[in-house]
Amino acid sequence: MDDAGDARHVPHDPELPIDPDLAPDDPGEPSVDRVASAVTRVHPTRARPAVLAAIALGGALGAPARYGVARLVPVRPGTFPWATFLTNVSGSFALGLLLVLILERFPPTRYLRPFVATGFLGAYTTFSTFMVETDQLVSGGHGATAAGYVLASLVCGLGAAWAGLAAGRWLPVRDRRAVVGP
């Protein structure tokens, strides 16, 4: 059977963007000019120890930051979960802002985006707590509060991410060629 009829071969969709953090010479990573085999995807090579360490370090800092926000904003059962709401909305803003800065302003690095976006902000924001609190509100007979929480989280989260992107692009770019010093 030729490659076109072989179910083990999955061609890469050229319309999908290639992640700039991936090594172009790595046969386990997608490429525009190469057909990725499903067999090579069984043992992914994307999990590089240094990148995983950056993610873990970011997570180790993001989780206590979320805990700190939860301690600063007390919430009584059956009321709007302000702590999680503020954490997720501020995390959405930070993600938009920092990704613009990391991808468009700073020199390329393999570790900064996984550290900030996946590690720190992944641990700082929380979808699981959002869902548990929503379920608790509904189970406790506070369906209107739960609906408002879900709607406000969606609207404000997307709005905050957009505002973060806009703020990142609004910040002036310093000319790196400028001479610094006396």
Backbone hydrogen bonds, N-H to C=O, Kabsch-Sander energy under -0.5 kcal/mol:
donor,donor_aa,acceptor,acceptor_aa,energy
5,G,2,D,-1.0
6,D,2,D,-0.7
6,D,3,D,-0.5
7,A,5,G,-0.6
9,H,6,D,-1.4
10,V,8,R,-0.5
10,V,36,A,-2.2
16,L,13,D,-1.6
22,L,19,D,-1.7
26,D,23,A,-1.5
29,E,26,D,-1.7
31,S,34,R,-0.5
34,R,31,S,-1.0
36,A,10,V,-0.9
36,A,34,R,-0.6
38,A,8,R,-3.2
41,R,37,S,-0.9
42,V,39,V,-1.1
43,H,40,T,-0.5
48,R,46,R,-2.1
52,L,48,R,-2.5
53,A,49,P,-2.2
54,A,50,A,-1.8
55,I,51,V,-2.3
56,A,52,L,-2.6
57,L,53,A,-2.6
58,G,54,A,-2.3
59,G,55,I,-2.6
60,A,56,A,-2.4
61,L,57,L,-1.1
61,L,58,G,-0.5
62,G,58,G,-2.5
63,A,59,G,-2.2
65,A,61,L,-1.1
66,R,62,G,-2.1
67,Y,63,A,-2.3
68,G,64,P,-2.4
69,V,65,A,-1.9
70,A,66,R,-2.4
71,R,67,Y,-1.9
72,L,68,G,-1.8
73,V,69,V,-1.8
79,T,76,R,-1.7
82,W,80,F,-2.1
85,F,81,P,-2.2
86,L,82,W,-3.1
87,T,83,A,-2.2
88,N,84,T,-2.9
89,V,85,F,-2.6
90,S,86,L,-2.4
91,G,87,T,-2.2
92,S,88,N,-2.0
93,F,89,V,-2.2
94,A,90,S,-2.5
95,L,91,G,-2.4
96,G,92,S,-2.2
97,L,93,F,-2.7
98,L,94,A,-3.0
99,L,95,L,-2.2
100,V,96,G,-1.6
101,L,97,L,-2.1
102,I,98,L,-3.2
103,L,99,L,-2.8
104,E,100,V,-2.6
105,R,100,V,-0.6
105,R,101,L,-1.5
106,F,101,L,-2.4
115,F,111,Y,-2.1
116,V,112,L,-2.9
117,A,113,R,-2.2
118,T,113,R,-1.0
119,G,114,P,-2.6
120,F,115,F,-3.1
121,L,116,V,-3.0
123,A,119,G,-1.8
124,Y,120,F,-2.5
125,T,121,L,-2.5
130,F,126,T,-0.8
131,M,127,F,-2.3
132,V,128,S,-2.6
133,E,129,T,-2.9
134,T,130,F,-1.9
135,D,131,M,-2.6
136,Q,132,V,-2.6
137,L,133,E,-2.3
138,V,134,T,-2.4
139,S,135,D,-3.0
140,G,136,Q,-1.8
141,G,138,V,-1.7
142,H,137,L,-3.2
146,A,142,H,-2.4
147,A,143,G,-2.7
148,G,144,A,-2.5
149,Y,145,T,-2.4
150,V,146,A,-2.5
151,L,147,A,-2.6
152,A,148,G,-2.9
153,S,149,Y,-2.4
154,L,150,V,-2.2
155,V,151,L,-2.7
156,C,152,A,-2.7
157,G,153,S,-2.0
158,L,154,L,-2.3
159,G,155,V,-2.4
160,A,156,C,-2.7
161,A,157,G,-2.2
162,W,158,L,-2.4
163,A,159,G,-2.6
164,G,160,A,-2.5
165,L,161,A,-2.3
166,A,162,W,-2.7
167,A,163,A,-2.8
168,G,164,G,-2.3
169,R,165,L,-1.9
170,W,166,A,-1.7
171,L,167,A,-1.8
174,R,172,P,-0.5
176,R,174,R,-0.7
178,A,175,D,-1.5
